[in-house]
Amino acid sequence: MLSLIDTHAHLDSDQFDGIRATILENTEAAGIQQMISIGCSWGSSQKCLYLANRYEQVFAAVGIHPNYTSDAEENHWDRIVAMASHPKTVALGETGLDRYWDFCPIDLQRDYFDRHIRLSQETGLPFVVHMRDCEQDIVEMLTDASQRGPLRGVMHSFTGDAQLAQTCLDLGMYISFAGMVTFKKNDALREVAAGIPLDRILVETDCPYLSPHPLRSKRPNQPAYMIHTAQCIADARQMALAELAQKTIENTYRLFNRMQQL
């Protein structure tokens, strides 16, 4: 049976409340063997850890999303630092920068992005990068951080071009693709996915958002739908789905090395 790992799912979302058990049953039936539930605030991160404790196949990332930084109090970061030591915490984030929305000052976002990167370099936990309308800002901060030491992280739900992807790869980052790579008009993004080194590519859902084609009308998106994203990338790379799936699993365990294989 085909196996995959969803490296970025917001399983704590209230869109899953009341149906979460069914969602996880669907996930198992689809061959999604493990998932990383991604935190966006200290409360969200706490819920992700709760789910990770409750379900063997679920792991957690803890952090403060750039669009939630204005709501964060200083002791919230202290709580993130404490949660980072939990054995089922496998990553920090999601973090990063977002210039699309304007309700969180960019300097505040930079501060929290820097905190996540520094904590990653201190603990060895990888960090998960959100990037929207701020490619140059992200590259500058990653480049500066790389002067302190190696970077362990992933550019999540990547939508940039080949040049940006190569810059991130050169900095040591992994590249992850979500449902947008399946959209009919995204030929250029599929070309980027086809060119990512096979040992640096990951797949995700970013659920409950971004349902892949042909399920874009299905809400909420869920880990079981990731098979369509993986198949799309495999087709773009002209390789068998089973081979791509195995490579992405190997990459997941290499990057998120606190995860345990079921």
Secondary structure, 3 states (H helix, E strand, C coil): CCCEEEEEECCCCHHHCCCHHHHHHHHHHCCEEEEEEECCCHHHHHHHHHHHHHCCCEEEEECCCHHHHHHCCHHHHHHHHHHCCCCCEEEEEEEEEECCCCCCCHHHHHHHHHHHHHHHHHHCCCEEEEEECCHHHHHHHHHHHHCCCCCCEEECCCCCCHHHHHHHHHCCCEEEECHHHHCCCCHHHHHHHHHCCCCCEEECCCECCCCCCCCCCCCCCCHHHHHHHHHHHHHHHCCCHHHHHHHHHHHHHHHCCCCCCC
